[in-house]
């Protein structure tokens, strides 16, 4: 059966055939939104194919984690949203007969090979912007369809994963991701539209919807509660219903057009650059099977909800939500989301107050224990462009992982990537230079390094970025 990404069809079929041959499969996945949706897509496909499996999650697939996997009784291990960058650790275990790996990933592969390796980068497709981990899992799921089966409904989760991986940052999903969107629309599980792309269309009251918009900052509205209320009060339609603020999802199309027009006029009058104003409107994706006005209806809000689970050691909750649990798991996820938002807000406030240390080619901050190592990368991404933190240099963010190790997250921009930035290579080479390891994407990557080597790491990363951008 032809899949959504023809270039990957043959490899996906080979991986699917290997999984069908297994008595049972260990499914191992990453803990972010892309990793959770990858696991949900893969586990649903395995179940529908009648393949016995167990699911485990890991923050990082390092040598010790691979050793734990090798010590299990599973002969076949399916890795989703990681595995490619750790092939140099996995391949020796495969050669020793510990297990056969099947990998559905989109990160830059390490310098090793394995037979059942489904990664867009191996076929000339950009894994940082054109296909996510959940997308790779979806391609595999389509190949796993039993006779007469149809896994296109899983396109909804694949799109949540792609958006959670920030692959829609250029105004919408493109490349192989767009092909998956097309299948989801055809299956009736997705709607694609042009709309205001501010976060919180489904759940935020209108004043907060505008006040908290951070991607495009409009003076007198963004980060200004009174200003946002005043702006809305000047519009000629009802802002409240039964005494409660309405949300974007509650507005009619005419009301939305009125608000957008007024917002554009304010942005132009305030001197917001034209390219930033254009970013106010883009492609949005709605999950049609989910209840309107909930976090699950909008792919961006859904992905944030998922990040709030596994990053706080509750991957089981996030997976359950992905698999359709709308009772206890969703309630737990919402509680975790409130905590997650509070931690992000406090972390961002700390970074803005402390600022960054600026080197020749990079900028950085060391949060120590003030920001959880599982969210320090998100905070770093949010901080760029705010509080005087420059967009012109990649940012490195350090947080304590254990008594002996430090987590490093790096974030860049697509503008810098077009100039030659590759943070995956920077993180891998700089971390290994100080006795750690890392990898990821060109625009976002991470590493774990020994405590006490932070300054040495910064110096090496600064040198590597300088070489890439010269």
N, C-alpha and C positions, 0 to 999 in steps of 0.2 A: 504493500500500500504506500502511495506517495505521501510523504510527510510535508510539513510546512516549509522545510528548508532542504531543498533537493540535494544540495552539496553534502549534507550529513546523512542522507538516507541509507547508504550502504553500511556505513559504520554503525548507525543506530540499529539496523537489522542484525548486524553481527553481535552487538552487545545484547540485544533482546534475546537472540538465540542462545547465547551463553547463560543468561539468567534463567531461561526455560529449562536448561539442562541441570540446573542446580536442585538438590534436594530441598535446600532452604538457603535464604540469603540474609546476611547482616547488612542493613541499610544504615550508613553513617553519614551524618550531615552537619553543616555549620549552623551557628546559632542566630544569625541575623535574619531579617525578613526574607531575604533571598534564599537563605539556607532552610528556613522553616517551610516556605512554599515549595522549594525543591523536594524536601522530604515528603510533603503532603501529596504532591503530584506523583512522585515515584511510588510511594506506599499504596496510593489508590490504584495505580496501574498494576503493581504487583498483585494486589488482592484480586482485581478483576481478571488477571491472567491465571489465577489459581496457584500462585507461587507463595510458599510459606516464607515469612520474613520476621525479623525483629528490628526495631529502630533505636538508634542511639545518636546522641549529639555530642559535639565537642567544640570548645571555644577555639582551639587551635590543634591542627593535625601535625604534631611534632613527633619526634622519634619515640618518646615515651607512650604517646597515645597510639601510634601504630603498633608498638610492642604489645599494648593491652589488647588491641584488636587481633593481633597474631596469636595471642594466648587463648582466644576463644576457640570453640569447636567448629566454627563456620569455615567452610572451604571456599565460599564465594562471598566477596564483600563489594557492595555497591556504594561508592562514594559520590555524594552529590554536593555541589557548590564548594568543594575542595577536593584535593587529591592530585590535580595536575601539578601544582607548585611543589608538591611533596613527593613526586615520583622518584626522586633520588633516594628517598627513605623507604618508599613502598616497594620499588623494584627488587631490592635485595631480599625482602621477605617473600616476594613471589618466586624468585629464583631458588630460595631455600625450601619452597613447597609449603609455606605457611598458609597461603590462601591465593585465590585468583582474584585480582582486582578488576572491577568494572567501574569506569569513571565517567560521570556526566558533570562536567565542570566548564568554567569559562575563564579561569585565571591563567596567567602565563605559565606554561609548563616548565618544570625543571629539566635539567639535561639528563634525561633517561627516557626509556620507551617501555610501553606495554601494549599488548594487542587490543584490548577492549577499552579504548580511550576515545570518548566522545567529547570533543572540545572544538568550538568554532574557530579558534586560532589556528588549528591544524589545517583548516580549509579556507584560509584567507578571509575569515569573517571576524570583525573586531569584537572581542569578548567584553570590552569595557563599555561599548555603546550600542552594539547591535544584537547581542544575545546574552542573557543573564544565566545564572546557574539554574534557576527555575525554568528558563527557556530550554536549556540543554536537557533537563529532566523531562520537559514536555515533548521534545523531539523523540526521546527514548520511549515515553509513554505511548506515543502514536505508533511506534514500531512494536510495542508490546500488546497492542489490541488483539484480543482473541477474535476468532472468526465471527463476523457479524457484530462485533463490538465497536464502540465509538468513544474515544477519549477526548474529543474536542471540547467537552465541557470543562476540562482541566485548563483550558487556555486562560480562564479568568484568574486562576492562581498564578499562572506563569506571568501574567501581566502585573499582578501585585508584586511579584518578586522583582521584575525588571524595574518598576517604578521605585520600589524600595532600594534598589541598587543604583538609583539616580541616573538611570539610562534614558530618562525623558527630559534631560536638562536643556536640550536644544529645541524645546517647544513641543516635543512629542516623541513617540517611539518610532524608530526607523529600522531599515534593514530587515534582518530575520525577525526581530521583535514585531515589526509591522505585519509580517506574514502570519504570526501567531494571533495578533489582534484580529486580522481578517477572519481567521478560523473561529475565534470566539464570537465575533459578530454573527457569523453564519450559523453558529450553534445556538444563538439566542442568549448567551450568558454575558455578553458585553455590549455596551453602547459607546460609540466614539463620537465626540462632538467638539466644536470650537466653543470655548467658554473662558471666563475669567479663571486664571490658574492659581489664584491664591489658595492657601491651605485652609481647610475647614469649611468647605462649601456645604457639607451635610449637617454639621453639628454645632458650629460656632454661631452665637448670636451676632447680628450684623456689626455692632460696634467692635467687638473683639475680633471678628473676621477681618476688619480693616486695620485695627490697631496693631495686631500681631503679624501682619503681612511683612515679611522680612526680605523676600527676594527682590522686590522693587520698593524702595523707601520713598514715601511721598511726604515732604515736610508738612507738619500740621495735622497729619493723620497717622502715619506710622509711629508706633511707640508713644502715642499721645491719646490717652483715653478721652479727655474732654474734646480734643480736636476731632476725633472720629465721630463722636456723638453730634457735635455741631455740624460737621459735614453732612451727616445723614439727615439732620433736622431741616436742612435747606432743600431737601428733595420733596417732590410733590406726590408722595404716596404714603400709605400707612406703614409705619415702621414696627408697630406692635400689634399683636392679636391676643385678646383676652388678657391684656396687661403684661404679656411677655414679649421680649424682643423676637422678631422674626429672624429666620436664617436665610442664607442665600437660596437654599433649596425650596423655601417657602414662597419665593417671589415669582410673579408671573414673568413671561418673556419680555413684556413691555417694561415692567419695573426693572428687570435686569438691564435692559438697554439704557434706561434712564440713569441708573447708577453707574454703569460703565462709562457712558458719555461724560458724566460729571467728573468721574475719577480721572479720565484722560485729560479733560480741561484743566483740572487742578494740577496734575502732574506737569503738563506743558507750562502752565503759568508759574510753577515753582522751579522751573529750570531743570527738571529731571531729563537726563540725556535721552535722545530719541530711541537708541537701541535698548535702553532699559524700559522705556514706555511700551515698546513692542512686546516685551516679555510679559506684560500683564495679561495678554490673551494668548491662548495656545490650545493644544489638543488635550481633552480630558477623557477619562475612561470611567465608566460606571458599571458596577456589577448588578445586572438587572434582577437577579434572583434574591438580592438582599433587600431588607426593609429600608425604605427611604427615611432619611433623617438619622441614620445610624452610622457609626464609624466603618461598618462593613460595606456600605454602599459605594463609597469612593475609594479608589485604589490607593491614593496617597494616605488617607486616614487609616485604611486597613493595614498598610505596611508599617505605619507608626505604632499601631496597636500591637503588631507582632514583635516589633523591636522591644516593646516594653515587657515582653514575657521572657524570652530566652536570655536576654542580656541580664536578667535577674534570676538566673538559674531555674526558670520555669518554662523550658522548651516544651514540656508536656502540655502546658496550657495553650501555647501558641499553636502547636500541632493539632490539638483537639478543636480549636476554633476553625482552623483551615479545613478540617475534616467534617465540619458541619455541626459541632456541639454548640448550640445556642442557649444553653441553660447555665449550668455551673461554671463551665470553662469561660464563657463570655463574661460573666460577672467577675470572675477572678482576673481576667485580662483587663477589664476596665479599672479595677482597683490598682493593678500594676501600672496601667497607663497614667493614672493620676500621680503615682509616685515617680514614674519616669519623667513626666513633664516638670515636676517640681525639681528633680535632680538636674535636668537639662537647664532649667532657668537659673538655678543656683550656680551651676558650673559655668554658664555663659557670663553671669554677673561677675564671677571671680576672675575669669580671663579678661574681661573688659577692664576691671579695676587694676589687675596686675600688668596687663599688656604683654607684649612678646619681646624676647631678646632678638635683635635683628643682626644677622650675619650678612656677608656679601651677597649670597644667593638664596638663603633660606631664612625663615623666622621660626621661633620655637618658644614653647613654654613647658615648664615642668610642674604638673599639678600634684605630684606626690600621691597622697591619699585623699586629697580634696575632691577628686573626681574619679568615679569608678573606671577601671581600665576597660570595661566593656562598653562604655559610652563616651570615652574621651575623644574618639575620632569624630563622633557626631557633634560634640561640642566644638571641636576644632573647625569643622566645616561651617557651623553656624556663626562662628566668631569672625571668619574672614569677611572683610568688607564692612564690619561694624566696630564701633569703639576705636577707630583709628588704626585698625589692623588691616594691613595692605592686601590687596588682591594680586599684586604684582610679583609676589614671591610665594613658593610653596610653604605651608606651615607644618611643623613637626610638633606633635603633642605627646608628652611623656606622662605616664601614671604608674604607680606602684602595682605590680602584679602579685608579688610575693616578697618574702624577706630577701630573696636572692635574685629576683628578676624584675625587669621593668618593661611595660608595654609601650611601644611607640606607634602612633598612628600618623600618617602623612596625608595631606589633602592638597591638591593643586586645582587647576582650572583647565577647561578645554582650550582656552586661549594659549596657555603655557604648553599644553600637550602638542598643539599645532606647531609650536616653536621648537619642539624636540624633547620636552619633559617626559620621562618615563619613571614614575615613582616605584613601580614594581622592581625595576633593576636597581634603583637607588637603595631601596629598603633591603633587598637581598644582599647586595654587595657591601653596604655599610654595616649591616648587622653581622654578617659573617666575618668582617674585618675585626670585630670586637668580641667574637665568640658566641654570637647569637644566630638567628635565622629569621627570614621574612620574605615577603613577596606580595602579590596582589595585582592591581591594574596600573595603567599609566597615570591615571588621574587620582587614584586613591589606593593606598597600600598600607601595610603594617608590618611590625616586627616585634620580636621579643629579644631583649639583650640582657647581659648580666648587670646587676646593680653596680653602680660606680663607673660605668663606661659611657655615661651619657655625653660628656663633653667630647670624648674621642669620637663617638658616633656622629655628633653634630658636625664636627670638623670634616669627617669623611663624607657625610651626606652633602655638606656645602660644596666640597670639591667636586663630587660627582654631578650635582645639579649644574654647577658652573660649566663643566665640560659639555653637558647636554645642551645648554642654552647659549653657548658661545657662538 
